[in-house]
Amino acid sequence: MDYLSTLSLYGSGLSSQSHASQAALFSAVLGILFHLTIARRIEMEYYMYQLLALLLFAAITVTSAYLLMGVSVFHTIARICIIAGCFSVGTFASMISYRLFFHRLRKFPGPLDSKVSRFFSALRAAKEVKYYKEIAKLNEQYGDFVRTGPREICIVRASAVQAIYGPTSKCRKSTWYTQSSTDHDRASIHMSRDPEKHKQRRKAWDRGFAVKALRTYEPRIKVLVDQLITQFSKQKGAVDATAWSMYLSFDVMGEVGLGQDFGSVSSGTEHSAIKAIHDHLLILGIGSHMPWLLNLASRIPGATAGYAEFFNYCETQVNAKKRNLDLSKYPQDVLSWLLKAVVEKDISASPTAESLNDDARLLIIAGSETSATTLAQILFYLAKFPAVFKKLQERVDAVMPSPADWTYEKTKSIAYVDNIIDEGLRLKPAILSNLYRVTPPQGIQVDEQHIPGDTNVFVPMQRIQTDPRYWKEAAEFVPERFGERRVEMGTDDSPFMPFSLGVYSCPGKSMAIMTMRIALSRIAQEFDISFAPGETGEKFDKEAGDVVTTSLLPLMLQFTPRK
Ligand code: HEM
């Protein structure tokens, strides 16, 4: 008996227990077919609105049919619930059995719940908000290749780094990047999954961070760092290095990213947008494990109200700058470079107003959080290892005996500054665990293991960068491994990717390093650093959160002017 005749039997008053059972059975079979023929074969993120509309349409049609056939409202609701329930049971039963017993990743070890749904990864990410620790536990239990989602493998092998992220890798950005939009033309470059369009757009960003552009940023970053030094000199007692690193990085991105003075360092207060960013990242850190859900949730009216101020702020900046853009002058900030491409209708231009606004938000988020956590982590190590800090001061003093001698060119020549930055980024990368890619149709080979095509893959960054199989004295802070002990410690053969690699790597890398060089060299010239009384750094070191980027606890340090 087909579906419609089952319905009509109900309507004509001939319904019976057996007819209800047939409808239930039919709905369950339909659910199984829906999974096998549609849901399993498409990337749901791209069709969820259409599917939701289809399900709604089906529910309305069946409801109307029942009512037209004279079935009471009560019985109609009951039957719709049964049909929807059985359809869902069919869909989920098929999905779960397929994922457990027939999926192309079925042979990979991993926790049972993760094989069934990424919902459980979101739960792990929410638990203490330390997904990198959860991943480490899974690696210890299941090995180097762990199935961390129905179609996701986490890999802790050095050779996976090049295979997944390297310049010649065929892996693309995974569905993780559909969390704000599935449409390249409405999303930031970071969320763009179309390799060709991403490549074009990337040119505008790269122009904003080219050597000549960086030269215009350097003196302005120096002014902000000097403001920080002045503030540290004025502080009596302990200083929260986490907060002040954030103020500095945020001001740098305001100045160099948008051409705006955020005034966080000079006022010693948090700009309201900083809080909005933190809330935003916390939600992303957990919700991004189910990108489709995050995408849906963000469309609920009022759901994004908490960071509306930040969104409005960025949009206002974009519009104001666009109105005042003078194309005859050399662009003075990254947003001007992006706008220049738009106004000149360059192929690298952000395609729509929406994507441009998202790019402006990305500028602030990607540039400030990452640089701030890196600087704070390095300050932690310098306080913890006075011998390293002393050596840094000696190297700086040798080239620039007094603050008046400071120049960026001289700072660049001090290799030890860079060694410290690299070692900080190795032990505590700003992005701890989530750099998701999807394998090409033919799959990829990682050592002895073939990873099938269309599989989401990632290498947890902090874990691979501190893996004792690839790094000597892996857990120790040894800046010299990037300097005079490079050969002895085999650094060049070890996996290191704090800014990622290849086509999707960080365009702001040079600027981030420039900021760090200026800040560290100036601090070394002016202060001695130590933990404040009562601060051991233990909690700061061990309890960082993982919310897309690292989220740090306060770190109380003492900056004592040098004699
Ligand atoms: C220490 C500081 C920084 C670190 C460790 C860092 C790290 C990274 C990493 C690992 C990625 C790849 C993300 C992914 O594939 O999902 C990335 C991308 C990106 N970063 Fe950075 N970053 C830093 C600073 C900056 C700065 C200062 C900017 C300036 C605005 C910036 C802008 C971006 C952008 C726009 C992307 C997306 C690139 C693309 O998708 O093509 N980053 N960064």
Residues whose N, C-alpha, C, O or C-beta is under 5 A from the ligand:
A	BS01	HEM	I189 H190 L363 A366 G367 T370 S371 T374 A430 I431 N434 M497 P498 F499 S500 V503 Y504 S505 C506 P507 G508 M511 A512
